[in-house]
Amino acid sequence: MKTYYGTLFMYDQEGSTGIVQGNDKKYYTFSRTQWEGRYPPIHEEAVVFLLDEQQEITRVQSLESYEEKKQRQEAIKTQKVHIAKKQQNTKKPHKTGIIARYHEWINTIEQKTAKTLFDLFLLSVFTKTTQFSGRASRREFFAFFIITLPFNLTAALLTLQQTSFAFSGLGLLYMLVMLVEYVLFVPNLSLIFRRLHDRNLPGIFSMIGLFPPIAPVLIVILFLKGKPGKNKYGEEPKY
């Protein structure tokens, strides 16, 4: 069956029959039982009707009622979709496992408005491990420097005395400290790059640290205040 549009040509309430003129200029008859919606039909009102294979009306109703019904169906459909999306957004996936707990822990730190020095250190090590682009604030560098300072001093002292404790308990301590130094090497290097960027300097300036006579110059530069506002390396650090 196909849907057609037209106008109500006439309707006889006594005989309960009517005639519809389709947009194709043809006339079609219908009975009271085939009419849907507001009754009685209004002369010359717009209608929509269905025809079967014999070109006979099976159902007819006013176009206004048809459009209202269609709009109600669309509104209900839209409402159901909205409710489904809302329910989907409110569902929180159940996270399990070490990796999921790790991400939750990092997100908790990142969402803090007032970050401690230890928070900044953790973010530098775990979320910015290989981030050589962008900028890092003086406070972020100070956090990394002050927390790793005991390891650096211990490693330096043990290195000077390593020949005397090669087979002692201090040898194991030396191995553990050096392991920490190796783990922190890449995060430390990326932080130095970002700190230099904050000073509007290229990361290659970190090569100064390879030459002991002028290495203190790099330390001084890293503790200087960054350039305010945006520079070619990005926006000013938020913390």
C-alpha positions in Angstrom: 0.0 0.0 0.0 1.1 3.5 -0.8 0.4 6.8 0.9 -1.3 9.5 -1.1 -2.3 13.1 -0.4 -5.4 15.0 -1.4 -8.5 16.9 -0.3 -11.9 15.9 1.0 -14.2 16.5 -1.9 -17.4 15.7 0.0 -18.8 13.6 2.8 -22.4 12.4 3.4 -23.0 11.9 7.1 -26.3 10.1 6.5 -24.9 7.6 4.1 -21.5 7.6 6.0 -19.6 7.8 2.7 -17.2 10.3 1.3 -15.1 11.2 -1.7 -11.5 12.2 -1.8 -9.8 14.0 -4.6 -6.1 13.0 -4.8 -3.3 15.1 -5.9 -3.3 13.0 -9.0 -6.8 14.6 -9.8 -8.5 11.2 -9.4 -11.5 10.6 -7.1 -11.7 7.9 -4.5 -14.6 6.8 -2.3 -14.4 5.7 1.3 -16.7 4.7 4.1 -17.1 5.8 7.7 -15.2 2.8 9.0 -12.2 3.8 6.9 -12.0 7.3 8.3 -9.6 8.0 11.2 -9.3 10.9 13.5 -11.5 13.9 14.0 -15.2 13.4 13.1 -17.0 14.5 11.1 -14.6 15.3 8.2 -14.4 18.9 7.1 -15.1 19.8 3.5 -12.0 20.5 1.4 -9.6 19.8 4.3 -6.3 18.2 3.4 -6.2 14.5 3.9 -3.8 11.6 3.6 -4.9 8.1 2.5 -3.7 4.6 1.7 -4.6 2.7 -1.5 -4.5 -1.0 -1.9 -3.5 -2.8 -5.1 -7.1 -2.3 -6.5 -6.7 1.4 -6.0 -9.3 1.4 -3.3 -9.0 3.4 0.0 -8.2 1.3 3.0 -7.6 4.2 5.4 -8.0 8.0 5.3 -7.5 10.7 7.8 -7.0 14.5 8.0 -3.5 15.6 7.1 -3.4 17.6 10.4 -4.1 14.5 12.5 -1.6 12.6 10.5 1.2 15.2 11.0 0.4 15.5 14.7 0.6 11.7 15.1 3.9 11.7 13.2 5.3 14.5 15.4 4.3 12.6 18.5 6.0 9.5 17.3 9.2 11.4 16.4 9.1 13.1 19.9 8.8 9.8 21.6 11.6 8.3 19.5 13.8 11.3 20.3 13.0 11.1 24.0 13.9 7.4 24.1 17.3 8.1 22.3 18.0 10.9 24.8 17.2 8.7 27.8 19.4 5.9 26.4 22.3 8.2 25.9 21.9 9.7 29.4 21.8 6.2 30.9 24.9 5.2 28.9 26.8 8.3 30.0 25.9 7.8 33.7 27.1 4.2 33.6 30.6 4.0 35.1 32.6 1.1 33.8 33.9 -1.2 36.6 37.7 -0.9 36.5 39.8 -3.6 37.9 43.5 -4.5 37.7 46.7 -2.7 38.4 46.7 -0.6 35.3 43.2 0.7 36.0 44.1 1.6 39.5 47.3 3.3 38.3 45.2 5.5 35.9 42.7 6.3 38.6 45.6 7.3 40.9 47.2 9.6 38.2 43.8 11.2 37.4 43.3 11.9 41.1 46.7 13.8 41.2 46.0 15.7 38.0 42.6 16.9 39.2 44.0 18.4 42.3 43.8 22.2 42.3 46.7 22.7 44.8 49.5 20.3 43.8 52.2 19.6 46.3 55.9 19.2 45.3 55.5 15.5 45.6 52.5 15.6 43.3 54.6 17.5 40.7 57.4 15.0 41.0 55.0 12.0 40.4 53.5 13.7 37.4 57.0 14.4 36.0 58.0 10.8 36.4 54.8 8.9 35.5 52.9 11.1 33.0 55.7 13.2 31.4 58.4 10.6 31.2 59.2 11.1 27.5 57.6 14.5 27.0 60.4 16.6 25.6 58.1 19.2 24.1 56.2 22.0 25.9 57.3 23.8 29.0 57.9 23.1 32.7 57.8 25.6 35.6 60.6 26.4 38.0 58.4 24.9 40.8 58.1 21.6 38.9 61.9 21.4 38.4 62.5 22.3 42.0 60.2 19.5 43.1 62.1 16.9 41.0 65.5 18.3 42.1 64.8 18.4 45.9 63.2 14.9 46.0 66.0 13.2 43.9 68.8 15.1 45.7 69.3 12.4 48.4 69.6 9.7 45.7 72.0 11.9 43.7 74.2 12.6 46.8 74.2 9.0 47.9 75.1 7.8 44.4 78.0 10.3 44.2 79.4 9.3 47.6 79.1 5.6 46.9 80.7 6.0 43.5 83.7 7.5 45.2 84.0 4.6 47.6 82.8 1.7 45.5 86.2 -0.1 45.4 86.1 -0.6 49.2 82.6 -2.2 49.4 82.4 -4.2 46.2 81.4 -7.4 48.2 79.7 -5.7 51.2 76.2 -4.6 52.1 77.0 -1.2 50.7 77.5 -2.8 47.3 73.9 -3.8 47.2 72.8 -0.3 48.3 75.0 1.2 45.5 73.2 -1.1 43.0 69.8 0.0 44.2 70.6 3.7 44.2 72.1 3.4 40.7 69.0 1.5 39.5 66.9 4.5 40.7 69.2 6.9 38.9 68.8 4.9 35.7 65.0 4.9 36.0 64.9 8.6 36.6 67.3 9.5 33.9 64.8 9.9 31.0 62.2 11.8 33.1 65.0 14.1 34.4 66.3 14.8 30.9 62.8 15.5 29.5 62.2 17.8 32.4 65.4 19.7 31.7 64.3 20.1 28.1 60.9 21.6 29.1 62.6 23.8 31.7 64.9 25.2 29.1 61.9 25.7 26.8 60.3 27.7 29.6 63.3 30.0 29.4 62.7 30.2 25.6 65.9 28.1 25.0 66.3 25.0 22.9 66.8 21.7 24.7 70.3 21.3 23.2 71.5 23.6 25.9 71.3 20.6 28.2 74.6 19.5 26.6 76.3 22.1 28.9 75.9 19.6 31.7 78.3 17.2 30.0 81.2 19.6 30.7 81.9 19.8 34.5 83.6 23.2 34.4 80.5 25.0 33.0 77.8 22.6 34.3 76.9 25.0 37.1 75.7 27.4 34.4 73.0 25.0 33.4 71.9 24.6 37.0 71.6 28.4 37.3 69.6 28.6 34.1 67.2 25.8 35.2 66.4 27.7 38.5 65.7 31.0 36.7 62.1 32.1 36.4 60.5 31.3 33.0 59.4 33.8 30.4 55.9 35.0 31.1 53.1 34.3 28.6 53.2 32.2 25.5 56.5 31.5 23.7 57.4 29.4 20.7 57.4 26.2 22.8 53.9 26.6 24.1 51.7 28.2 26.8 53.0 29.2 30.2 52.9 26.3 32.6 49.9 26.2 34.9 51.8 24.8 37.9 
